[in-house]
Amino acid sequence: MRRYLFIDRDGTLIEEPPDTQQVDSCERLRLLPYVISTLRWAQKVGGYRLVMITNQDGLGTPSFPEKNFWSVQNLLIDIFSSEGVSWYAIHIDRSKESAPSPYRKPSPLFLLPYIESGIDRERSFVIGDRRTDMLLAQRIGLRGLWLPNPLHQRDPSLPNAVLVKDWRDIQFFLRSRLFFIEVERQTKETHIHLQMTLYGSGAVEVQTGIGFFDHMLTLLAFHAGWDFRLRAVGDLHVDVHHTIEDVAIVIGEALRRLLSDKRGLHRYGQAIQEQLLLPMDEALAFVAVDLSGRGLIKWNASFSEAPGNISPTLWRHFFETLAREAGITLHIWVRGKEAHHMIEAVFKGVGRALKAALQREEEDLILPSTKGAL
Ligand SMILES: [Mg+2]
């Protein structure tokens, strides 16, 4: 499934002159701030195809001669190209608002072939500064990202439109969609719903019906830097086993899907958690992770207690399941006296190690493997 950004030109890529609302000479060409860096990021990291769609009222008539338009348009394309941004397609409608062609925005005719050829609807957007751009988005069933334009009011009640401040805001939004995943899994034993974003703000909400487990998952997600919302309803009248195991399956699946593109990832991560909560309460954990594509675990831990009345062997089972489903290698070593602290140190440590391994070099998108596959 392809990802597209369908992008308006005037008022969106470049400033719209308030007098004529037409950019008809190179002296009047002004790019919007951060448009180049955001589009370069979207193309390189996000894998987006960029499609320009613009109404140029009366282009080719005496009021708007061809040469005036093309001198500006060619310079604009050259500027993008010099920064590594290329356009997959450019669609120009020349009709006027008073006599619109069948292709003039908000008509979706230019964009129908993209929609029909298979498009990632969750991650494709129309970007523009006018209501017609947002109506176009609505007509092809996508969301629109609506930039402000001092000449036009925005309507915050349009259901498919997201009001954005500027191109930096757009990059933030695209990033949050790119690394977002939703997984739902239902069996006769459990029903689990997870929404998760890598590189988030650490906003975590967990409800599994098992207090100690909620606490541990919150630590894991927070220290991994994820936005994480998990609801689990399990057969706790039997015991906690199915719920803990199935939550690991769901988080593992989410990670595996989010890791489908490993270019630029650091791949390896380590974490050392040390806690000295009381002089005699001491726990120390070492965690190392490899986004290897192979799911296995090396576990070195023994506990003298069962915090939350949960057998400590279940924690090994949890991380083993998580590693298998996510396709990662996990080494976990922990020593201490207070089992609560030890388990906590492990969850925090796995979170920190994953955070380190998931860092991405966006300027250098090389697959971190000499084999050429991960
Ligand atoms: Mg515009």
Boltz pocket constraint, residues with backbone or C-beta under 6 A from the ligand:
constraints:
  - pocket:
      binder: B
      contacts: [[A, 8], [A, 9], [A, 10], [A, 11], [A, 12], [A, 128], [A, 129], [A, 130]]
      max_distance: 6.0
